[in-house]
Amino acid sequence: MPIILPCRSVGAVSFILGLTLAGCGGGNENDAADSAGPSATVGATAAGGDAEVAFAFTDADLDAYIRGMRKEVELVKAAKERGAAATTPEERGAAAQAEFDVHTIPAAAQAVGVPVDRYQATRRTVNRVFETLDFQGKIAGPMEMDTARASPEMKARLSSDPFTELPPASATSLRSRMDEAAAAWIEYINLVAVSG
């Protein structure tokens, strides 16, 4: 599935591949389980398509997501500053790695005071909605797709309402804070994909 982004760095290529293969999330999200109760398996593929089983996040989870994404933006910016000030290849390498979501996700979860698996689950589900909305041109993110080359599953995804994949309470929660949550996601995606 080709994804076209206005890229300015090699790191963006890794990000694009990550989006293509695993959605917008990192670490071992496919292994993340909701230890607090709901039984939705994050990252599981539904039979017959590429639709993932959505995590049933709550208003509190969405609040943690927004605060966590803002924290991830801070962490990536700080890592970029360390990289710019680095005087050795090792320092530059360490700074570049600190930008990766496998590092920012657990740090953000800790900073906002939520379990990392719950934050990852919410992040993966909400990010999937925003990815779809961005590809559809319904939010102002940087992602574009050549739909002529998209798989049938992706074409189906792009022609659907991503909110219908969510449990009803989660969809209501996200719709109620859409502007705030989307702004946090867009800032993060612009930072990591476009090297802003």
N, C-alpha and C positions, 0 to 999 in steps of 0.2 A: 504494500500500500504506500504509494509515494506521498510524502508530506513535504510541502514546499514552504520553507521559512526564510525570511531575510537573515541569513546567518553571517556572522562575522568572525567565527572562531571554530577551531577544530572541536572544542568542547560541545558546540551546538550540534555537530554531527552525531556525537555520542548520545546527546539528548534526543535527537530525532529517531535514532535507532531504538532508544529506550521507549519512546512513545509508540513506535511501530510494533514492538514486540511485547511490551508489558503495560501499556497505558501510562498515564502520567503518575507515577509513583515509584517508589524504589524499595530497596531492601528486599526482605522476604515477605512481601505483602501476601503472596499466595498462601503462605503458611500462617498468616495472622488469623487468630481465632478470637471471637468476642468472648472474653472471659467473664463478662458481666451478665450474660444471659442469652441474647438472641442467637438463633442457630444458623443464621445466614453464613455461608462460607464465602469469604471474600476472595475474589479472583477465580472462583469456579466458573467454568464455561457451561452455559445452559445447553441442553441438547438441541442440536440442529442449527447452531449459529454461534456468533461471537459475543452474544450478549452475556455479560457477567451478572452473577447473582448480586443484587444490590444489598449493601449493609443497611440495616434499619437504624439509622442514626436519629438521635433525639435533638431537641433544641439545645441542650447543654453540649452535645457532641459538636453541633454546628458552630456554637460559640467558640469551643476549643479549636475547631478547624480554622476559623477566621483569625483568632489570636495566634495559632500555630503557624499559619502561612505567613503572617506578618513577621513572626520571629524567624522563619526560614529566610525571608527576604533580608533581614538584618544579618543573619549568619553568612549568607552568600556574599553580601556586600562587604562584610568584614574580611572574608576570605579573599575576595578580589583585591582589597586594599593591601592585605598581607602579601599577596602575590606581586602586586605592583612595587612594593617596597623591598621585596626579597633580593638578596645579594648573591644567593647561590642557587644552582639548579635544584638542590634538595629542598630548600625553602620554597621555591616556586612550585615544585611538585606537591609538597605538603599542603600548600595553600590551595592549589587546584583541586586536590582530593577533598579538602574541607568543604568545597562547594557542592559536592555530590549529595543527593538526597539520602543516601545510606548513612550519612553523617548528620544532615540537617533534620531529618525526621525524628530520630530519637532525642536529639538536643531540644527541638521545639516541643515535643511532647513533655519532656521533663520541665521545660521552662513554663509551660502553661498548666502543669500539674495534672496530667492525664496519663493513663497507661498507653504505652507506645502502640500496642496492637489495636487499641480502640481508635487512637488518632489515625493510624495507618488505614484502618478500615473505612473510617469516615472520609479521609483524604482521597482514597482510591475511588470511592463511590461518587463523591462530589466532583472530583476532577474529571471523571468520565462524562458527567453531565455537561460540564463546561467545555470539554474537548468537542463534544458533539455540537453544542450551541455555537462554538467558535467556527468549526468547519461549516456549519450552516449559515454563517454570517450574522448570527443573532446577537453576538456579543463582540466587543472590539479587541479580541486577542490577535496574536500574530500568526495563527495557524491557518494554512490553506491546503487544499487537496485537489489533485487532478481526478475528478470523479469518473472520468472516462476509464481510468486505470484501476479504480477501486474494485475490491471484491464484491460479489453479490451481497454478502453479509454486511459489508460496510455501506453499500448503497442503501440497504434496508435501514441500517442504523441512521444514516443521514436523512432519510425521508420520514423518520418517526419523531415523536415528541419524547426527548430523553427523560422527562419527568414521569412518564408512564412506566419506566423501569424501576422507579423507586416505590417503596412502601408508601401508602397514602399519607401517613403522618410525617414521614421524612420529606415528601414532595411539598407538603404544606409548609413545613419549617423552612426549606430552602427557598421557596417562592417568597416567603415573608421577609427574607434577608438577602434576596438575590443581588441587589446592587452592591452591598457591602462584601458579600462572599465573592462575587465575580471580580470585584476590584482587587481583592487580595490575590486571587488566582492569576489575573492578568498581569499584575505587577511581578509576581514570581516568574511566570512563564516568559515575560519579556526579558527579565533579568538573566534567566538561565539559557533561554533559546537564542536570544538576540545579543547576548553579552552586553546588556545595557548598563 
